[in-house]
Amino acid sequence: MNFLTIGIPFEAAVPMANSIIGAASSASRPLIGLGVFATLLVLFKPLLTSLLHAVLRTFAPSKSTEEQRSKVRMDDFMAIKRFARSVQDQHPSLAAELRFIASRD
């Protein structure tokens, strides 16, 4: 028995193993990249959220307290008027009182 007879099947299997390993590594590259990207997002999440808030504040500044109060008040008036319209048929006097409340400042 010769030493080369034992080694030849191994030499025949090497190209097959190389192609399998190459295919596995090319298939796993996007997964590794996605994992690195997800890790960086988790690591820098506080920084990214702070930057997002800063950009939002720059382009959409918050309203003053007077503007916020007037919007809440207008929403309340509109809700009262909607309620007055919904009870108009059953209780006309209640609807009239609700419209009067909504119309005064």
MMTF fields as JSON, N, C-alpha, C and O atoms, coordinates in Angstrom:
{
  "mmtfVersion": "1.0.0",
  "mmtfProducer": "UNKNOWN",
  "numBonds": 419,
  "numAtoms": 420,
  "numGroups": 105,
  "numChains": 1,
  "numModels": 1,
  "chainsPerModel": [1],
  "groupsPerChain": [105],
  "chainIdList": ["A"],
  "bondAtomList": [4, 2, 8, 6, 12, 10, 16, 14, 20, 18, 24, 22, 28, 26, 32, 30, 36, 34, 40, 38, 44, 42, 48, 46, 52, 50, 56, 54, 60, 58, 64, 62, 68, 66, 72, 70, 76, 74, 80, 78, 84, 82, 88, 86, 92, 90, 96, 94, 100, 98, 104, 102, 108, 106, 112, 110, 116, 114, 120, 118, 124, 122, 128, 126, 132, 130, 136, 134, 140, 138, 144, 142, 148, 146, 152, 150, 156, 154, 160, 158, 164, 162, 168, 166, 172, 170, 176, 174, 180, 178, 184, 182, 188, 186, 192, 190, 196, 194, 200, 198, 204, 202, 208, 206, 212, 210, 216, 214, 220, 218, 224, 222, 228, 226, 232, 230, 236, 234, 240, 238, 244, 242, 248, 246, 252, 250, 256, 254, 260, 258, 264, 262, 268, 266, 272, 270, 276, 274, 280, 278, 284, 282, 288, 286, 292, 290, 296, 294, 300, 298, 304, 302, 308, 306, 312, 310, 316, 314, 320, 318, 324, 322, 328, 326, 332, 330, 336, 334, 340, 338, 344, 342, 348, 346, 352, 350, 356, 354, 360, 358, 364, 362, 368, 366, 372, 370, 376, 374, 380, 378, 384, 382, 388, 386, 392, 390, 396, 394, 400, 398, 404, 402, 408, 406, 412, 410, 416, 414],
  "bondOrderList": [1, 1, 1, 1, 1, 1, 1, 1, 1, 1, 1, 1, 1, 1, 1, 1, 1, 1, 1, 1, 1, 1, 1, 1, 1, 1, 1, 1, 1, 1, 1, 1, 1, 1, 1, 1, 1, 1, 1, 1, 1, 1, 1, 1, 1, 1, 1, 1, 1, 1, 1, 1, 1, 1, 1, 1, 1, 1, 1, 1, 1, 1, 1, 1, 1, 1, 1, 1, 1, 1, 1, 1, 1, 1, 1, 1, 1, 1, 1, 1, 1, 1, 1, 1, 1, 1, 1, 1, 1, 1, 1, 1, 1, 1, 1, 1, 1, 1, 1, 1, 1, 1, 1, 1],
  "groupList": [{"groupName": "MET", "atomNameList": ["N", "CA", "C", "O"], "elementList": ["N", "C", "C", "O"], "formalChargeList": [0, 0, 0, 0], "bondAtomList": [1, 0, 2, 1, 3, 2], "bondOrderList": [1, 1, 2], "singleLetterCode": "M", "chemCompType": "L-PEPTIDE LINKING"}, {"groupName": "ASN", "atomNameList": ["N", "CA", "C", "O"], "elementList": ["N", "C", "C", "O"], "formalChargeList": [0, 0, 0, 0], "bondAtomList": [1, 0, 2, 1, 3, 2], "bondOrderList": [1, 1, 2], "singleLetterCode": "N", "chemCompType": "L-PEPTIDE LINKING"}, {"groupName": "PHE", "atomNameList": ["N", "CA", "C", "O"], "elementList": ["N", "C", "C", "O"], "formalChargeList": [0, 0, 0, 0], "bondAtomList": [1, 0, 2, 1, 3, 2], "bondOrderList": [1, 1, 2], "singleLetterCode": "F", "chemCompType": "L-PEPTIDE LINKING"}, {"groupName": "LEU", "atomNameList": ["N", "CA", "C", "O"], "elementList": ["N", "C", "C", "O"], "formalChargeList": [0, 0, 0, 0], "bondAtomList": [1, 0, 2, 1, 3, 2], "bondOrderList": [1, 1, 2], "singleLetterCode": "L", "chemCompType": "L-PEPTIDE LINKING"}, {"groupName": "THR", "atomNameList": ["N", "CA", "C", "O"], "elementList": ["N", "C", "C", "O"], "formalChargeList": [0, 0, 0, 0], "bondAtomList": [1, 0, 2, 1, 3, 2], "bondOrderList": [1, 1, 2], "singleLetterCode": "T", "chemCompType": "L-PEPTIDE LINKING"}, {"groupName": "ILE", "atomNameList": ["N", "CA", "C", "O"], "elementList": ["N", "C", "C", "O"], "formalChargeList": [0, 0, 0, 0], "bondAtomList": [1, 0, 2, 1, 3, 2], "bondOrderList": [1, 1, 2], "singleLetterCode": "I", "chemCompType": "L-PEPTIDE LINKING"}, {"groupName": "GLY", "atomNameList": ["N", "CA", "C", "O"], "elementList": ["N", "C", "C", "O"], "formalChargeList": [0, 0, 0, 0], "bondAtomList": [1, 0, 2, 1, 3, 2], "bondOrderList": [1, 1, 2], "singleLetterCode": "G", "chemCompType": "PEPTIDE LINKING"}, {"groupName": "PRO", "atomNameList": ["N", "CA", "C", "O"], "elementList": ["N", "C", "C", "O"], "formalChargeList": [0, 0, 0, 0], "bondAtomList": [1, 0, 2, 1, 3, 2], "bondOrderList": [1, 1, 2], "singleLetterCode": "P", "chemCompType": "L-PEPTIDE LINKING"}, {"groupName": "GLU", "atomNameList": ["N", "CA", "C", "O"], "elementList": ["N", "C", "C", "O"], "formalChargeList": [0, 0, 0, 0], "bondAtomList": [1, 0, 2, 1, 3, 2], "bondOrderList": [1, 1, 2], "singleLetterCode": "E", "chemCompType": "L-PEPTIDE LINKING"}, {"groupName": "ALA", "atomNameList": ["N", "CA", "C", "O"], "elementList": ["N", "C", "C", "O"], "formalChargeList": [0, 0, 0, 0], "bondAtomList": [1, 0, 2, 1, 3, 2], "bondOrderList": [1, 1, 2], "singleLetterCode": "A", "chemCompType": "L-PEPTIDE LINKING"}, {"groupName": "VAL", "atomNameList": ["N", "CA", "C", "O"], "elementList": ["N", "C", "C", "O"], "formalChargeList": [0, 0, 0, 0], "bondAtomList": [1, 0, 2, 1, 3, 2], "bondOrderList": [1, 1, 2], "singleLetterCode": "V", "chemCompType": "L-PEPTIDE LINKING"}, {"groupName": "SER", "atomNameList": ["N", "CA", "C", "O"], "elementList": ["N", "C", "C", "O"], "formalChargeList": [0, 0, 0, 0], "bondAtomList": [1, 0, 2, 1, 3, 2], "bondOrderList": [1, 1, 2], "singleLetterCode": "S", "chemCompType": "L-PEPTIDE LINKING"}, {"groupName": "ARG", "atomNameList": ["N", "CA", "C", "O"], "elementList": ["N", "C", "C", "O"], "formalChargeList": [0, 0, 0, 0], "bondAtomList": [1, 0, 2, 1, 3, 2], "bondOrderList": [1, 1, 2], "singleLetterCode": "R", "chemCompType": "L-PEPTIDE LINKING"}, {"groupName": "LYS", "atomNameList": ["N", "CA", "C", "O"], "elementList": ["N", "C", "C", "O"], "formalChargeList": [0, 0, 0, 0], "bondAtomList": [1, 0, 2, 1, 3, 2], "bondOrderList": [1, 1, 2], "singleLetterCode": "K", "chemCompType": "L-PEPTIDE LINKING"}, {"groupName": "HIS", "atomNameList": ["N", "CA", "C", "O"], "elementList": ["N", "C", "C", "O"], "formalChargeList": [0, 0, 0, 0], "bondAtomList": [1, 0, 2, 1, 3, 2], "bondOrderList": [1, 1, 2], "singleLetterCode": "H", "chemCompType": "L-PEPTIDE LINKING"}, {"groupName": "GLN", "atomNameList": ["N", "CA", "C", "O"], "elementList": ["N", "C", "C", "O"], "formalChargeList": [0, 0, 0, 0], "bondAtomList": [1, 0, 2, 1, 3, 2], "bondOrderList": [1, 1, 2], "singleLetterCode": "Q", "chemCompType": "L-PEPTIDE LINKING"}, {"groupName": "ASP", "atomNameList": ["N", "CA", "C", "O"], "elementList": ["N", "C", "C", "O"], "formalChargeList": [0, 0, 0, 0], "bondAtomList": [1, 0, 2, 1, 3, 2], "bondOrderList": [1, 1, 2], "singleLetterCode": "D", "chemCompType": "L-PEPTIDE LINKING"}],
  "groupTypeList": [0, 1, 2, 3, 4, 5, 6, 5, 7, 2, 8, 9, 9, 10, 7, 0, 9, 1, 11, 5, 5, 6, 9, 9, 11, 11, 9, 11, 12, 7, 3, 5, 6, 3, 6, 10, 2, 9, 4, 3, 3, 10, 3, 2, 13, 7, 3, 3, 4, 11, 3, 3, 14, 9, 10, 3, 12, 4, 2, 9, 7, 11, 13, 11, 4, 8, 8, 15, 12, 11, 13, 10, 12, 0, 16, 16, 2, 0, 9, 5, 13, 12, 2, 9, 12, 11, 10, 15, 16, 15, 14, 7, 11, 3, 9, 9, 8, 3, 12, 2, 5, 9, 11, 12, 16],
  "groupIdList": [1, 2, 3, 4, 5, 6, 7, 8, 9, 10, 11, 12, 13, 14, 15, 16, 17, 18, 19, 20, 21, 22, 23, 24, 25, 26, 27, 28, 29, 30, 31, 32, 33, 34, 35, 36, 37, 38, 39, 40, 41, 42, 43, 44, 45, 46, 47, 48, 49, 50, 51, 52, 53, 54, 55, 56, 57, 58, 59, 60, 61, 62, 63, 64, 65, 66, 67, 68, 69, 70, 71, 72, 73, 74, 75, 76, 77, 78, 79, 80, 81, 82, 83, 84, 85, 86, 87, 88, 89, 90, 91, 92, 93, 94, 95, 96, 97, 98, 99, 100, 101, 102, 103, 104, 105],
  "secStructList": [7, 7, 2, 2, 2, 2, 2, 2, 2, 2, 2, 2, 2, 2, 2, 2, 2, 2, 2, 2, 2, 2, 2, 2, 2, 2, 2, 2, 2, 2, 2, 2, 2, 2, 2, 2, 2, 2, 2, 2, 2, 2, 2, 6, 2, 2, 2, 2, 2, 2, 2, 2, 2, 2, 2, 2, 2, 2, 2, 1, 7, 7, 7, 7, 2, 2, 2, 2, 2, 2, 2, 2, 2, 2, 2, 2, 2, 2, 2, 2, 2, 2, 2, 2, 2, 2, 6, 6, 6, 6, 7, 2, 2, 2, 2, 2, 2, 2, 2, 2, 2, 2, 2, 7, 7],
  "xCoordList": [0.832, 0.0, 0.882, 1.878, 0.51, 1.296, 0.668, -0.54, 1.47, 0.994, 0.106, -0.821, 0.361, -0.398, -1.826, -2.713, -2.059, -3.421, -4.345, -5.545, -3.807, -4.611, -4.829, -5.894, -3.855, -3.933, -4.74, -5.191, -4.955, -5.659, -7.129, -7.588, -7.892, -9.271, -9.349, -10.281, -8.386, -8.367, -8.123, -8.759, -7.191, -6.911, -8.105, -8.299, -8.892, -10.096, -11.195, -12.037, -11.202, -12.238, -11.93, -12.835, -10.694, -10.317, -11.037, -11.56, -11.105, -11.839, -13.322, -13.914, -13.913, -15.311, -15.49, -16.431, -14.592, -14.677, -14.473, -15.151, -13.562, -13.338, -14.58, -14.918, -15.263, -16.463, -17.598, -18.356, -17.722, -18.767, -18.493, -19.401, -17.239, -16.874, -17.054, -17.522, -16.69, -16.871, -18.33, -18.68, -19.188, -20.621, -21.2, -22.031, -20.769, -21.272, -20.811, -21.575, -19.577, -19.092, -19.751, -20.02, -20.019, -20.693, -22.159, -22.733, -22.758, -24.153, -24.25, -25.262, -23.221, -23.294, -22.835, -23.047, -22.219, -21.748, -22.86, -22.692, -23.985, -25.056, -25.582, -25.92, -25.651, -26.123, -25.15, -25.565, -23.871, -22.871, -22.962, -22.898, -23.111, -23.249, -24.484, -24.438, -25.585, -26.815, -26.655, -27.166, -25.953, -25.697, -24.842, -25.098, -23.826, -22.977, -23.791, -23.665, -24.624, -25.46, -26.438, -26.606, -27.075, -28.007, -27.285, -27.818, -26.083, -25.303, -24.954, -25.045, -24.557, -24.235, -25.459, -25.363, -26.62, -27.847, -28.179, -28.557, -28.042, -28.336, -27.322, -27.676, -26.074, -25.018, -25.17, -24.968, -25.523, -25.63, -27.068, -27.332, -27.994, -29.398, -29.613, -30.343, -29.019, -29.238, -28.749, -29.408, -27.615, -27.092, -28.008, -28.296, -28.463, -29.324, -30.665, -31.171, -31.245, -32.525, -32.353, -33.23, -31.243, -30.99, -30.843, -31.37, -30.131, -29.987, -31.33, -31.606, -32.159, -33.481, -34.34, -35.026, -34.31, -35.07, -34.573, -35.374, -33.254, -32.704, -33.152, -33.479, -33.167, -33.612, -35.098, -35.517, -35.888, -37.323, -37.594, -38.473, -36.853, -37.012, -36.607, -37.187, -35.629, -35.169, -36.225, -36.494, -36.819, -37.755, -39.198, -40.008, -39.539, -40.903, -40.824, -40.991, -40.571, -40.444, -41.772, -42.841, -41.691, -42.913, -43.673, -43.092, -44.972, -45.828, -45.728, -45.382, -46.038, -46.024, -47.206, -48.132, -47.152, -48.239, -49.561, -50.612, -49.523, -50.768, -51.355, -52.572, -50.515, -51.008, -51.571, -52.585, -50.933, -51.438, -52.779, -53.69, -52.901, -54.18, -55.302, -56.421, -55.005, -56.052, -56.488, -57.664, -55.55, -55.923, -56.803, -57.792, -56.442, -57.255, -58.647, -59.647, -58.701, -59.993, -60.854, -62.055, -60.237, -60.984, -61.478, -62.599, -60.666, -61.099, -62.288, -63.214, -62.261, -63.388, -64.657, -65.73, -64.541, -65.708, -66.283, -67.499, -65.397, -65.874, -66.549, -67.527, -66.038, -66.662, -68.05, -68.983, -68.186, -69.501, -70.482, -71.637, -70.034, -70.929, -71.33, -72.474, -70.395, -70.747, -71.79, -72.738, -71.607, -72.57, -73.929, -74.964, -73.926, -75.195, -75.91, -77.13, -75.162, -75.78, -76.341, -77.365, -75.666, -76.143, -77.41, -78.202, -77.617, -78.807, -79.893, -80.881, -79.72, -80.669, -82.085, -83.045, -82.231, -83.564, -84.251, -85.461, -83.502, -84.121, -84.337, -85.369, -83.365, -83.42, -83.027, -81.864, -83.953, -83.617, -83.151, -82.27, -83.722, -83.308, -81.876, -81.099, -81.533, -80.167, -79.182, -78.095, -79.554, -78.685, -78.489, -77.384, -79.54, -79.42, -78.491, -77.686, -78.604, -77.712, -76.26, -75.343, -76.061, -74.705, -74.095, -72.919, -74.889, -74.385, -74.071, -73.103, -74.888, -74.62, -73.312, -72.511, -73.099, -71.844, -70.649, -69.612, -70.786, -69.678, -69.399, -68.267, -70.413, -70.218, -69.58, -68.997, -69.668, -69.073, -67.591, -67.113, -66.884, -65.426, -65.071, -63.89],
  "yCoordList": [-1.167, 0.0, 1.237, 1.313, 2.168, 3.367, 4.521, 4.528, 5.466, 6.641, 7.519, 8.142, 7.584, 8.443, 7.95, 8.75, 6.686, 6.19, 6.701, 6.86, 6.951, 7.509, 9.008, 9.524, 9.704, 11.154, 11.617, 12.763, 10.817, 11.248, 11.599, 12.617, 10.823, 11.244, 12.593, 13.366, 12.873, 14.162, 15.286, 16.337, 15.07, 16.091, 16.305, 17.407, 15.283, 15.424, 16.174, 16.818, 16.104, 16.755, 18.227, 18.984, 18.637, 20.017, 21.027, 22.002, 20.868, 21.857, 21.927, 23.006, 20.789, 20.778, 21.555, 22.338, 21.338, 22.052, 23.541, 24.345, 23.927, 25.347, 25.997, 27.121, 25.32, 25.901, 26.005, 26.974, 25.033, 25.089, 26.215, 26.963, 26.336, 27.398, 28.77, 29.706, 28.891, 30.162, 30.54, 31.707, 29.579, 29.865, 30.264, 31.169, 29.599, 29.934, 31.324, 32.075, 31.668, 32.991, 34.092, 35.167, 33.854, 34.885, 35.031, 36.113, 33.954, 34.045, 34.718, 35.35, 34.595, 35.161, 36.609, 37.257, 37.139, 38.526, 39.535, 40.412, 39.463, 40.432, 40.315, 41.324, 39.11, 38.945, 39.566, 40.182, 39.402, 40.005, 41.528, 42.212, 42.056, 43.501, 44.043, 45.102, 43.322, 43.737, 43.696, 44.565, 42.699, 42.609, 43.751, 44.296, 44.123, 45.262, 46.553, 47.38, 46.72, 47.917, 48.006, 49.073, 46.894, 46.882, 47.172, 47.873, 46.642, 46.907, 48.381, 48.959, 48.99, 50.419, 51.27, 52.277, 50.867, 51.606, 51.538, 52.546, 50.368, 50.221, 50.994, 51.613, 50.958, 51.626, 53.141, 53.81, 53.681, 55.129, 55.631, 56.723, 54.879, 55.282, 56.603, 57.446, 56.838, 58.135, 59.314, 60.352, 59.157, 60.223, 60.47, 61.619, 59.406, 59.553, 60.181, 61.019, 59.788, 60.384, 61.862, 62.674, 62.212, 63.62, 64.447, 65.556, 63.907, 64.624, 64.776, 65.822, 63.749, 63.823, 64.88, 65.645, 64.931, 65.952, 67.347, 68.271, 67.514, 68.821, 69.269, 70.439, 68.343, 68.684, 69.03, 69.979, 68.266, 68.556, 69.904, 70.639, 70.24, 71.55, 72.679, 73.764, 72.439, 73.472, 73.785, 74.953, 72.76, 72.971, 73.139, 73.706, 72.67, 72.808, 73.244, 72.426, 74.531, 74.978, 74.836, 74.861, 74.691, 74.507, 75.823, 76.905, 75.707, 76.885, 77.499, 76.83, 78.778, 79.45, 78.962, 78.333, 79.262, 78.814, 79.455, 78.825, 80.701, 81.361, 80.692, 80.531, 80.301, 79.602, 78.239, 77.817, 77.551, 76.255, 76.396, 75.598, 77.418, 77.642, 77.982, 77.49, 78.829, 79.198, 77.986, 77.863, 77.092, 75.892, 74.972, 74.43, 74.796, 73.962, 74.565, 73.847, 75.885, 76.555, 76.392, 76.138, 76.54, 76.374, 74.934, 74.71, 73.971, 72.569, 72.343, 71.606, 72.978, 72.854, 73.454, 72.862, 74.643, 75.266, 74.398, 74.259, 73.816, 72.961, 71.702, 71.222, 71.175, 69.994, 70.34, 69.549, 71.51, 71.924, 72.094, 71.68, 72.699, 72.885, 71.544, 71.369, 70.605, 69.269, 68.606, 67.99, 68.739, 68.15, 68.822, 68.161, 70.149, 70.864, 70.374, 70.216, 70.136, 69.607, 68.207, 67.852, 67.406, 66.03, 65.965, 65.035, 66.934, 66.897, 67.861, 68.068, 68.453, 69.445, 68.878, 69.558, 67.661, 67.101, 66.706, 66.89, 66.163, 65.692, 66.824, 66.871, 67.729, 68.798, 70.132, 70.528, 70.821, 72.082, 73.17, 73.957, 73.231, 74.274, 74.015, 74.955, 72.758, 72.429, 72.788, 73.297, 72.528, 72.867, 74.376, 74.836, 75.155, 76.614, 77.1, 78.007, 76.498, 76.891, 76.524, 77.29, 75.378, 74.97, 75.917, 76.269, 76.324, 77.281, 78.621, 79.279, 79.037, 80.292, 80.196, 81.131, 79.073, 78.877, 78.891, 79.473, 78.261, 78.21, 79.563, 79.83, 80.415, 81.686, 82.766, 83.706, 82.668, 83.724, 83.48, 82.349, 84.538, 84.448, 84.175, 84.072],
  "zCoordList": [0.0, 0.0, 0.0, 0.72, -0.793, -0.97, -0.169, 0.07, 0.23, 0.986, 0.123, 0.639, -1.16, -2.048, -2.252, -2.55, -2.1, -2.265, -1.159, -1.38, 0.0, 1.093, 0.877, 1.214, 0.329, 0.171, -1.009, -1.0, -2.018, -3.221, -2.957, -3.476, -2.184, -1.927, -1.199, -1.424, -0.34, 0.345, -0.641, -0.558, -1.59, -2.591, -3.512, -4.024, -3.725, -4.551, -3.797, -4.424, -2.491, -1.704, -1.42, -1.068, -1.564, -1.258, -2.148, -1.608, -3.469, -4.281, -3.91, -3.917, -3.59, -3.183, -1.88, -1.742, -0.933, 0.338, 0.133, 0.773, -0.738, -1.019, -1.61, -1.238, -2.514, -3.118, -2.1, -2.12, -1.225, -0.191, 0.792, 1.156, 1.221, 2.155, 1.503, 2.151, 0.24, -0.474, -0.594, -0.419, -0.89, -1.0, 0.346, 0.421, 1.41, 2.743, 3.16, 3.766, 2.843, 3.239, 2.429, 2.965, 1.15, 0.349, 0.762, 0.645, 1.239, 1.698, 3.054, 3.356, 3.875, 5.218, 5.29, 6.315, 4.25, 4.286, 4.519, 5.367, 3.817, 4.099, 5.535, 6.155, 6.054, 7.434, 8.43, 9.411, 8.175, 9.056, 8.973, 9.994, 7.762, 7.592, 8.282, 8.908, 8.17, 8.84, 10.351, 11.058, 10.843, 12.284, 12.783, 13.858, 12.014, 12.397, 12.386, 13.289, 11.361, 11.274, 12.452, 13.041, 12.791, 13.923, 15.228, 16.088, 15.385, 16.592, 16.71, 17.793, 15.602, 15.636, 15.931, 16.632, 15.395, 15.709, 17.191, 17.788, 17.788, 19.208, 20.036, 21.039, 19.622, 20.365, 20.331, 21.345, 19.175, 19.028, 19.039, 18.536, 19.59, 19.62, 20.346, 19.826, 21.524, 22.178, 21.333, 21.276, 20.688, 19.842, 18.654, 18.319, 18.018, 16.852, 17.209, 16.463, 18.339, 18.736, 19.09, 18.796, 19.711, 20.03, 18.759, 18.667, 17.791, 16.523, 15.815, 15.228, 15.866, 15.247, 15.923, 15.245, 17.252, 17.973, 17.639, 17.495, 17.512, 17.165, 15.78, 15.578, 14.827, 13.48, 13.479, 12.816, 14.218, 14.277, 14.925, 14.474, 15.974, 16.62, 15.684, 15.735, 14.84, 13.923, 12.871, 12.589, 12.293, 11.203, 11.668, 10.935, 12.849, 13.368, 14.839, 15.744, 15.067, 16.46, 17.201, 16.591, 18.496, 19.291, 19.388, 19.304, 19.565, 19.639, 21.029, 22.003, 21.092, 22.389, 23.223, 22.712, 24.5, 25.384, 25.006, 25.127, 24.548, 24.144, 22.904, 22.812, 21.955, 20.773, 21.148, 20.592, 22.074, 22.515, 23.219, 22.997, 24.071, 24.772, 23.799, 23.944, 22.798, 21.847, 21.017, 20.676, 20.69, 19.943, 20.785, 20.291, 22.056, 22.946, 23.104, 23.118, 23.223, 23.388, 22.135, 22.23, 20.964, 19.724, 19.579, 19.12, 19.959, 19.923, 20.852, 20.514, 22.022, 22.956, 22.37, 22.477, 21.742, 21.124, 20.019, 19.892, 19.222, 18.132, 18.684, 18.111, 19.778, 20.382, 20.919, 20.785, 21.52, 22.032, 20.881, 20.985, 19.787, 18.639, 18.019, 17.599, 17.962, 17.456, 18.35, 17.863, 19.646, 20.578, 20.436, 20.512, 20.227, 20.039, 18.779, 18.781, 17.711, 16.49, 16.693, 16.109, 17.528, 17.712, 18.57, 18.418, 19.469, 20.332, 19.864, 20.57, 18.678, 18.179, 18.071, 18.436, 17.582, 17.359, 18.66, 18.792, 19.631, 20.865, 21.88, 22.551, 21.989, 23.005, 22.367, 22.452, 21.742, 21.071, 22.037, 21.69, 23.242, 24.185, 24.68, 24.848, 24.909, 25.313, 24.201, 24.475, 22.958, 21.834, 21.752, 21.462, 22.0, 21.972, 23.085, 22.874, 24.262, 25.368, 25.058, 25.356, 24.472, 24.122, 23.08, 23.175, 22.093, 21.088, 21.729, 21.348, 22.709, 23.406, 24.194, 24.188, 24.865, 25.625, 24.675, 24.992, 23.523, 22.587, 21.934, 21.531, 21.826, 21.13, 21.999, 21.459, 23.306, 24.162, 24.373, 24.282, 24.65, 24.856, 26.274, 26.605]
}
